[in-house]
Structure formats: structure tokens, C-alpha cells
Amino acid sequence: MAGTFSSSATVILELPRVDPMTDGAAFERSIAWAAVSGNRDAVSELFRRYDGFVRAVILPYEPTRADAEDWAQHTWCAALRGLHTYRGVAKVRTWLYQVAVNQAKQGLRVWRRHESVRAIAQPLAASTRATCEPLV
């Protein structure tokens, strides 16, 4: 027998009968597993519940606001691609936390690599301009 959860007038999820008030973790697992099976409403519900949390996890790592937005998007892409690996042992929030931290660390590594290349390239470009004479 399936229960119904409605977070708004447009989103209705058909989930196993779990009381979200008494067993929140089981309820969240049922949303995650519904998302794994392709339920778009469940994916939307995960995003609605956890997008602010994902952004808060990424915030301490962010070099810029635009990077933080990109990293949040990468986190959601990685989470949705890897949702089938969610075993239900930990809370969905804990699992998403680790995905967000991993994505933020990866983004920071890439950002630092680009910054070090820019730091080398800028002085090199300036010195090349100063020493090059026009050929005419």
C-alpha cells in the first residue's frame, strides 16, 4: 500500500507508507529510492529539501560566488548520477554532504591549478610585451 506525500499543490509522491513525523530517516530513504527508480517528483523533492544545505556545505570552499553556483550544480549532477549507490545506511543528508564536500574539493583543486597558471602567465605576458620590438 502506498502513501501520498504532497509538498505543494503540484508535487505528489507515491511512497511506501512511512510516517514522516515518527520515522523521518525512513521517509527520506523512501524519497531517495523513489528518485532512483526514476520518479521525477522525488528528484524535485530531494532538490527542494536539500539545495540550501548543499550550498551551505560548499560555501566555505568557494573562491567566488559564481564558482559556488557551479559547484552546487556539479554536486547535484554527481548526486543524481550516483544516487543508485545510496545504500540507505546513512541519512540522505549525510550522503549528500559527502558528495558536496567531494565536489567542492575537486572544484578547489581545479581553481587553484588555473590560478597558478594565471600567476605564471601574467608576468610572462607582461615581460614579453616589454621586450618585443616591432619588426617594422
Buried (B, 14 or more C-beta within 10 A) or exposed (E): EEBEBEEEEEBEBEBEEBEBEEEEBBBBBBBBBBBBEEBEBBBBBBBEBBBEEBBEBBEEBBBEEEBBEBBBEBBBEBBBEEBEEBEBEBBBBEBBBEBBBEBBEBBBEEBEEEEEEEEEEEEEEEEEEEEEEEEE
